[in-house]
Amino acid sequence: MTIEQKPVQQLCESPLVILGVSASLAVVIGLLPLLWDHSPALAAALGALLVLAFAITVKYAPNRK
């Protein structure tokens, strides 16, 4: 039996997309604090972005039941 998936879900489950998003987030989280001299507001925004990205990754993770 096959389960039909929405195109967006198929795209989100692609390992290359997950790797690309993770690498981009790592670069953003690593570089922005250096460029903006550790602004508390920026640090909070980056933390929220990381939590959001983690939630999306968990929701659309491959082989999730």
C-alpha positions in Angstrom: 0.0 0.0 0.0 1.4 3.4 -0.9 0.7 6.6 0.9 0.3 9.7 -1.2 2.2 12.7 -0.1 1.9 16.4 -0.9 4.7 17.8 -3.1 5.8 20.2 -0.3 6.1 17.2 2.1 8.1 15.3 -0.4 10.4 18.3 -0.9 10.8 18.7 2.9 11.7 15.0 3.3 14.5 15.2 0.8 17.9 14.6 2.6 19.6 17.2 0.4 17.0 19.9 1.4 17.3 19.0 5.1 21.1 19.1 4.8 21.0 22.4 2.9 18.7 24.0 5.4 20.8 22.8 8.3 24.0 24.0 6.8 22.5 27.4 6.1 21.2 27.7 9.6 24.6 26.8 11.0 26.2 29.5 8.9 23.6 32.1 9.9 23.8 31.2 13.6 27.6 31.2 13.5 28.2 34.5 11.6 25.4 36.9 12.5 26.3 37.3 16.2 29.9 38.2 15.1 28.6 40.7 12.6 26.1 42.4 15.0 28.3 42.3 18.1 26.1 39.9 20.1 22.9 41.9 20.1 20.4 40.3 22.6 17.5 40.9 20.2 19.4 39.3 17.4 20.4 36.3 19.6 16.7 35.8 20.6 15.6 36.0 17.0 18.2 33.4 15.9 17.2 31.2 18.8 13.5 31.4 17.7 14.6 30.6 14.1 16.5 27.6 15.3 13.5 26.3 17.3 11.2 26.9 14.3 13.6 25.0 11.9 13.8 22.1 14.4 10.0 21.9 14.7 9.6 21.9 10.9 12.3 19.2 10.5 10.7 17.0 13.2 7.2 17.5 11.6 8.3 16.5 8.1 11.0 14.0 9.1 11.4 11.0 6.8 9.8 7.7 8.0 7.8 9.5 10.7 4.7 7.5 11.8 
